[in-house]
Amino acid sequence: MTADRAVREVGQSTAAFTCTIERVKLIEFAQALHLGNPVYSDLAAAVEHGYRDVVACPGFINSLTLGLREVKAATFGLAGVKAVAGEMRWESRGVVCAGDRLSGRCVLARMTEKAGRRPMDALEFETELVNQFGDKVLTVTETTLVFKD
């Protein structure tokens, strides 16, 4: 077992984090993707459709979870190791709007060893995001493949 692997345990997590979803970032993201639905870029349209504010379009939250990369590397002993990103999926449980304060932590949910020509550990992380109302709005599951030397 390498020193890096020794620091990883299923159930281990990063420190809790909180971030506020900025309207301007939602609008920029929607415009960059050329999304036609005005609830993603126009406050009046979003409110008219019953939302609190401009809505985060599918995929926007990816930028939030990618921002945790350095924290995950330090917490789970991934800094300086050979690894590749595997699968990433989202389970949406609620709407995320501009102004929402999302809190969560990234947890190492599963760790399996893969045999083969290049043995590796498959690390599955889950990040559950809760809004300021205490509602679980999103679960992000991602897999990182760490090559063994």
MIDOMI-114533 format. One record per residue: residue number from 1; residue in one letter; x, y, z of N, C-alpha, C in turn. Coordinates in steps of 0.05 Angstrom, whole numbers, plus 5000, padded with zeros to 4 digits. Layout:
  pos  code  n_px  n_py  n_pz  ca_px  ca_py  ca_pz  c_px  c_py  c_pz
  NUM     A     X     Y     Z      X      Y      Z     X     Y     Z
...
end
This chain:
  pos  code  n_px  n_py  n_pz  ca_px  ca_py  ca_pz  c_px  c_py  c_pz
    1     M  5017  4976  5000   5000   5000   5000  5018  5025  5000
    2     T  5012  5043  4982   5028   5068   4981  5020  5087  5003
    3     A  5037  5106  5008   5030   5126   5028  5005  5142  5021
    4     D  5002  5148  4994   4979   5162   4986  4953  5146  4991
    5     R  4954  5120  4985   4930   5103   4989  4924  5101  5019
    6     A  4944  5102  5036   4940   5099   5065  4923  5122  5076
    7     V  4924  5145  5064   4909   5168   5075  4879  5168  5066
    8     R  4872  5149  5049   4844   5148   5039  4828  5127  5053
    9     E  4805  5135  5063   4786   5117   5076  4758  5123  5067
   10     V  4743  5103  5061   4715   5107   5054  4701  5121  5077
   11     G  4686  5141  5071   4672   5157   5091  4687  5183  5098
   12     Q  4712  5184  5091   4728   5208   5095  4717  5231  5078
   13     S  4719  5255  5088   4708   5278   5072  4725  5303  5074
   14     T  4720  5320  5055   4733   5346   5055  4719  5363  5077
   15     A  4731  5385  5084   4717   5404   5102  4692  5414  5088
   16     A  4673  5421  5104   4648   5433   5092  4654  5459  5078
   17     F  4639  5464  5057   4642   5489   5042  4615  5501  5037
   18     T  4615  5527  5033   4590   5542   5026  4597  5561  5004
   19     C  4579  5564  4984   4583   5584   4963  4556  5596  4956
   20     T  4558  5620  4946   4533   5634   4937  4533  5634  4906
   21     I  4511  5627  4895   4508   5626   4866  4503  5654  4856
   22     E  4521  5664  4839   4519   5691   4829  4503  5693  4803
   23     R  4484  5712  4802   4467   5715   4778  4483  5720  4753
   24     V  4503  5737  4755   4519   5744   4731  4533  5719  4720
   25     K  4542  5701  4737   4555   5677   4728  4535  5658  4714
   26     L  4511  5656  4725   4490   5640   4712  4484  5651  4684
   27     I  4481  5677  4682   4475   5690   4656  4497  5686  4636
   28     E  4522  5690  4645   4545   5686   4627  4546  5657  4617
   29     F  4541  5638  4635   4542   5610   4628  4520  5603  4607
   30     A  4496  5613  4612   4474   5609   4594  4479  5621  4566
   31     Q  4490  5645  4567   4496   5659   4541  4518  5644  4526
   32     A  4538  5634  4540   4560   5620   4527  4550  5594  4513
   33     L  4529  5582  4525   4517   5558   4513  4495  5564  4494
   34     H  4489  5590  4490   4467   5598   4472  4440  5586  4479
   35     L  4435  5585  4505   4409   5574   4514  4387  5594  4509
   36     G  4366  5584  4497   4344   5601   4489  4323  5606  4511
   37     N  4322  5589  4531   4301   5591   4552  4308  5615  4569
   38     P  4291  5636  4570   4297   5660   4585  4299  5657  4615
   39     V  4290  5635  4627   4292   5632   4656  4321  5629  4665
   40     Y  4339  5623  4645   4367   5620   4651  4383  5647  4649
   41     S  4370  5667  4639   4385   5692   4635  4369  5718  4641
   42     D  4343  5716  4646   4327   5739   4650  4311  5737  4676
   43     L  4316  5755  4695   4304   5754   4721  4273  5756  4719
   44     A  4263  5775  4703   4234   5778   4700  4221  5753  4690
   45     A  4234  5740  4670   4222   5715   4659  4223  5693  4679
   46     A  4244  5691  4695   4246   5670   4715  4224  5674  4736
   47     V  4221  5698  4745   4200   5704   4766  4173  5699  4754
   48     E  4168  5707  4730   4143   5702   4716  4136  5672  4715
   49     H  4156  5655  4713   4153   5626   4712  4153  5613  4740
   50     G  4153  5630  4761   4150   5620   4788  4176  5614  4803
   51     Y  4199  5622  4792   4224   5618   4806  4232  5642  4823
   52     R  4250  5638  4842   4259   5659   4860  4277  5679  4845
   53     D  4292  5669  4826   4312   5685   4812  4319  5670  4786
   54     V  4339  5680  4772   4350   5666   4749  4357  5637  4757
   55     V  4351  5618  4740   4355   5590   4746  4382  5580  4735
   56     A  4395  5564  4751   4420   5551   4742  4414  5529  4722
   57     C  4424  5531  4698   4418   5511   4678  4433  5485  4684
   58     P  4424  5463  4673   4438   5438   4677  4468  5440  4669
   59     G  4485  5430  4685   4513   5431   4678  4528  5454  4692
   60     F  4514  5475  4700   4528   5497   4713  4542  5489  4738
   61     I  4530  5471  4753   4542   5463   4779  4568  5448  4776
   62     N  4573  5439  4752   4599   5425   4746  4622  5444  4753
   63     S  4619  5470  4747   4641   5488   4752  4646  5490  4782
   64     L  4625  5488  4798   4629   5488   4827  4644  5464  4837
   65     T  4637  5441  4828   4650   5416   4838  4679  5415  4827
   66     L  4684  5425  4803   4711   5425   4793  4729  5444  4809
   67     G  4717  5464  4821   4732   5482   4838  4743  5469  4864
   68     L  4732  5446  4870   4741   5432   4894  4766  5414  4889
   69     R  4776  5414  4865   4798   5396   4858  4822  5397  4876
   70     E  4831  5421  4883   4855   5424   4900  4849  5414  4929
   71     V  4825  5420  4939   4817   5411   4965  4816  5380  4966
   72     K  4804  5368  4945   4802   5339   4943  4830  5327  4941
   73     A  4848  5339  4926   4875   5328   4923  4889  5328  4950
   74     A  4886  5349  4965   4900   5350   4991  4887  5330  5011
   75     T  4860  5329  5011   4846   5313   5031  4850  5283  5026
   76     F  4850  5275  5000   4850   5246   4994  4877  5236  4983
   77     G  4898  5252  4986   4924   5244   4978  4927  5240  4948
   78     L  4915  5259  4932   4916   5256   4903  4937  5275  4890
   79     A  4948  5293  4906   4968   5312   4895  4992  5297  4885
   80     G  4999  5302  4860   5023   5291   4848  5021  5262  4840
   81     V  4997  5250  4841   4994   5222   4832  4983  5222  4804
   82     K  4987  5199  4790   4976   5196   4763  4947  5187  4765
   83     A  4930  5205  4756   4901   5199   4758  4886  5211  4735
   84     V  4864  5200  4728   4847   5211   4707  4818  5212  4717
   85     A  4804  5231  4706   4776   5234   4713  4760  5212  4699
   86     G  4741  5200  4714   4724   5180   4703  4696  5192  4699
   87     E  4677  5177  4707   4649   5185   4704  4641  5208  4722
   88     M  4622  5225  4714   4610   5245   4731  4581  5245  4725
   89     R  4564  5245  4746   4535   5247   4742  4523  5264  4763
   90     W  4499  5274  4757   4484   5292   4775  4457  5280  4780
   91     E  4448  5282  4804   4420   5275   4811  4408  5301  4822
   92     S  4391  5313  4805   4379   5338   4813  4354  5332  4830
   93     R  4352  5346  4852   4329   5342   4870  4314  5368  4875
   94     G  4324  5389  4863   4310   5415   4866  4323  5436  4848
   95     V  4311  5459  4847   4320   5480   4830  4341  5497  4845
   96     V  4363  5504  4831   4383   5522   4841  4380  5549  4827
   97     C  4378  5570  4842   4374   5597   4831  4396  5616  4840
   98     A  4398  5638  4826   4417   5659   4834  4411  5667  4862
   99     G  4431  5672  4877   4428   5681   4905  4427  5657  4925
  100     D  4423  5633  4915   4423   5610   4933  4450  5606  4945
  101     R  4450  5598  4971   4475   5591   4985  4475  5561  4987
  102     L  4494  5548  4973   4496   5519   4973  4519  5511  4992
  103     S  4513  5491  5008   4533   5480   5026  4536  5450  5021
  104     G  4559  5440  5027   4564   5411   5023  4591  5403  5031
  105     R  4597  5378  5026   4624   5368   5030  4627  5344  5011
  106     C  4651  5339  5003   4657   5317   4985  4665  5293  5001
  107     V  4652  5270  4998   4657   5246   5013  4667  5224  4995
  108     L  4687  5210  5004   4696   5186   4990  4676  5164  4996
  109     A  4659  5158  4977   4637   5139   4981  4645  5110  4977
  110     R  4662  5105  4957   4670   5078   4951  4699  5078  4940
  111     M  4713  5057  4945   4741   5054   4935  4744  5025  4927
  112     T  4750  5020  4902   4754   4993   4892  4781  4991  4878
  113     E  4793  4968  4879   4818   4962   4865  4811  4950  4838
  114     K  4823  4959  4817   4820   4948   4791  4846  4935  4782
  115     A  4844  4909  4775   4868   4895   4766  4871  4899  4736
  116     G  4893  4892  4725   4897   4893   4696  4925  4901  4690
  117     R  4929  4908  4664   4956   4916   4655  4966  4940  4671
  118     R  4948  4959  4677   4955   4982   4694  4937  4982  4718
  119     P  4944  4969  4740   4927   4968   4763  4921  4996  4773
  120     M  4897  4999  4784   4888   5026   4793  4868  5023  4816
  121     D  4864  5045  4830   4842   5048   4849  4821  5065  4836
  122     A  4796  5057  4838   4774   5073   4828  4761  5086  4853
  123     L  4763  5112  4855   4752   5127   4877  4726  5140  4869
  124     E  4705  5134  4883   4679   5147   4877  4672  5167  4899
  125     F  4670  5192  4891   4664   5214   4909  4635  5223  4906
  126     E  4622  5230  4928   4595   5241   4927  4595  5268  4941
  127     T  4584  5288  4928   4581   5314   4940  4551  5321  4940
  128     E  4540  5323  4964   4511   5329   4966  4509  5359  4973
  129     L  4494  5374  4957   4491   5402   4960  4463  5409  4972
  130     V  4464  5426  4993   4439   5434   5007  4437  5464  5005
  131     N  4413  5474  4999   4410   5503   4997  4405  5516  5024
  132     Q  4401  5542  5024   4397   5557   5049  4371  5550  5063
  133     F  4354  5536  5050   4329   5528   5063  4331  5500  5075
  134     G  4354  5488  5072   4358   5461   5082  4349  5439  5063
  135     D  4342  5447  5038   4334   5427   5018  4358  5415  5004
  136     K  4358  5389  5001   4379   5376   4985  4372  5380  4956
  137     V  4388  5396  4942   4381   5403   4915  4397  5387  4894
  138     L  4420  5376  4901   4436   5363   4881  4456  5344  4894
  139     T  4459  5321  4882   4481   5303   4889  4498  5298  4865
  140     V  4524  5304  4868   4543   5300   4846  4560  5276  4853
  141     T  4561  5256  4835   4578   5232   4839  4599  5232  4817
  142     E  4624  5229  4825   4646   5229   4806  4666  5208  4813
  143     T  4678  5196  4792   4698   5175   4796  4725  5185  4786
  144     T  4745  5180  4802   4773   5186   4795  4788  5160  4795
  145     L  4803  5155  4774   4820   5131   4771  4848  5138  4778
  146     V  4859  5125  4798   4886   5131   4807  4904  5107  4800
  147     F  4924  5112  4783   4942   5090   4774  4962  5084  4796
  148     K  4967  5058  4799   4987   5048   4818  5013  5046  4804
  149     D  5034  5054  4817   5061   5051   4804  5073  5024  4808
end
